[in-house]
Amino acid sequence: METQNSNQYQELDAVMGTTTCIPQLMFADGFPEWKYRIEKYIKMKDFKVWKCIIKDPIRITTTFAGQVVDKKIENYTDEDFETIEEQEKALAILTMVLSPDIAQGFREYTSAKALWEALIEVYEGNEDMRESRQDMLRKRFNMFNYVSDETLEAQLQRFTTLNTEMTVAWIFYTKYEINKKLLNALPKSWDMNVAVIKKTKDLNRLTLAEVMAVIKTCDIDEKQREINCVNSYSTANLGISTNNALSLFSYSFAG
């Protein structure tokens, strides 16, 4: 079981990325999140590599018969190799973070910029495709609600994921709209807490993270009250049992 959990964490790290593990594109549906993460990761590690991804590659040329032509690689000088070092590094990074199934369809691209643009074109599509995705995400946002038997943590995580997907797709709602949507989607048992939060908190100013912190605080307080009630009930019963025992003892002693 421990080995299985370890493998699951390693797979998750491979997809999401860490400070030491570059995020990998494992499946097409994960492209929007991967695109966001790979950009942040490369910028953090080496901004020169990121510049090679978004800029046209530098050509190593020479003059032959009065014309400028690409220099053959066997004629490159050390200076030429230094010039293209970052370009080759950028291409290698983008190539290696693609799963084998995905990489197979992009082997024709010989520069990081061309590969990057091809990935965007294939997985983000044209304007119509992007608008369709935006429409789908807006519908998911409008229909977001509590799912029966779902834990509070699972619901908050689901809403966070949806909010991230909308941001990546350039869909933006006001803080008030996002916060209100989440609060209204909480289970009916939360009606009183939701009313208090709406009355006491400025939903126009709070970030989603801050509202979630308030919700989690309410949840912890509610659980603590339940524990206190159980303890109080147990203490009361213990007191009754003790009194009964003392009464019996007194009665027996008197007899």
Residue, then its C-alpha position, 0 to 999 in steps of 0.5 A: m500500500e505504501t509503495q502504491n501511494s508513493n507511485q501515485y504521488q510521483e505521478l502527480d508530481a510529474v503532471m503538476g510539477t515541483t521546484t525540482c520536477i518539471p511538469q509534463l503534458m501527459f494527456a490532451d485535456g490537461f494542456p491548459e493547466w500544463k501550459y500555465r505551469i510549464e511557463k512558470y517553471i521555465k521562467m523560474k529556472d532559466f528565463k533565457v530558455w523562455k525567451c527562446i520559446i517565444k522568439d524566432p530562433i537565431r540562424i547561424t549563417t555564412t556567405f557563399a557565392g555572394q549569398v547568405v546561407d545557413k552554415k552547415i553544422e560541421n562548420y560551426t565555431d565554438e562561438d556559433f555553438e554558444t549562440i544556439e546553446e539556449q535554443e537547443k536547450a529550450l527545444a530539448i526541454l519542450t520535447m522531453v516534457l511531452s508524453p511519448d504519445i503526444a511527442q510522436g505527433f510533433r517531431e517535425y518541429t525543429s525550434a522551440k518556438a515552432l513546437w510551442e506554437a504548434l502545441i497551442e494550435v492543436y490543443e487550444g484550437n482556433e477562435d471558435m474552439r476557444e469560445s466553445r471551451q469558454d462557454m462550457l466553463r461558464k456553464r459549469f460555473n453557473m451550474f456549480n453546486y453541492v454534490s450529495d455526500e461530498t465533503l466540504e474539502a472536496q467541494l472547495q477543491r472542485f471550485t478552486t479547480l474550476n476557477t483556475e480553469m476559467t482563469v487559464a481560459w481568460i474568463f474573469y468574474t468579479k470577486y463578488e460574483i465568485n465569492k457569492k457563487l461559492l457561498n450559495a453552492l454550500p449545503k443547506s445545513w450551511d444556510m445560517n453560516v452563509a447568512v452570517i458571512k454575507k452580512t459580516k464580510d465584504l465579498n467585493r474585497l475578499t479573495l476566494a482564498e480568504v473566503m475559503a479560509v472563513i468557511k473552513t474556520c466556520d467548519i472547524d468551529e462547528k465541529q468543536r461545538e459538536i465535540n463540546c456537546v458530546n463531552s458535556y453529555s458524557t460528563a452529565n451522564l457520568g455525574i448522574s451515575t456517580n450520584n446514583a452510586l453514592s446514593l446506593f453506597s449511602y443506603s447500604f452503609a445506613g442499612 
